[in-house]
Amino acid sequence: MTANPILAANLSAVRARVSAALRRAGRRDGEVTLVAVSKTQPADMVRVALAAGQREFGENRVQEAAAKFPALRAEYPDLRLHLVGPLQTNKAVDAVELFDVIQSLDRPKLAASLAGAMSKLQRRPDCYIQVNTGVEPQKAGIAPALLADFLRECRDRHGLPIVGLMCIPPLEQPPELHFAQLRDLARRHGLVRLSMGMSGDFEIAIAQGATDVRVGTAIFGQRVSATAKV
Ligand SMILES: *Cc1c(COP(=O)(O)O)cnc(C)c1O
């Protein structure tokens, strides 16, 4: 492992900003899980973060995570891996095998596939329902108006372990309204986890009640390419 003082410094700066945002919101330290989004980053960069004490990571592609994380998990058995990107139904078994948390559950067909994969593997990663708070046609996530029915289907029909909600607000709008909407939806449905906030807006998300922030570039630096090889 090559030393990487920049990454270690970025990580501690982000941790300090998370703590300060919690304090400003009158919340206790430790109430937010910092998920380091390591997509496109080589395994050695993840190792630097692990050496600096980071244990929660996010990836957006099953194949990339499968190439990087089994070896890292062997070295650090307590690491936790979150899927934060869209999941195809034909990758549900791989995802259930690899991930500890699936944050992108967004449609009935995927709920059925995940339930099948979980009973096959006897492994139950925590699931978050992704909500398309901006109702953007190109964006994944269930529309807020359909959440109640979808949640019922996930819980009652499939017995999925739904613990929270996740959103990615529209780029061109102030995020706080979307974060507040997600918080209210979670509260109404008795869900405790709220995954919201990225490098540009995680402090705003913490003020609105985030329990998980997903931070990539503020920790690892700019991604070279969305399709970089691992
Ligand atoms: C890439 C990604 C992030 C991290 O974004 P940054 O702006 O680099 O912090 C967070 N959430 C999801 C769903 C992502 O795909």
The ligand as an ORCA input file, in Angstrom:
! r2SCAN-3c Opt
* xyz 0 1
  C     -21.230      8.841     -6.924
  C     -22.343      8.863     -5.952
  C     -22.219      9.542     -4.736
  C     -20.985     10.350     -4.347
  O     -20.992     11.531     -5.072
  P     -19.883     12.677     -4.766
  O     -20.498     13.891     -5.343
  O     -18.650     12.238     -5.453
  O     -19.726     12.746     -3.308
  C     -23.280      9.485     -3.840
  N     -24.407      8.804     -4.130
  C     -24.558      8.135     -5.281
  C     -25.833      7.409     -5.534
  C     -23.552      8.145     -6.235
  O     -23.719      7.497     -7.386
*
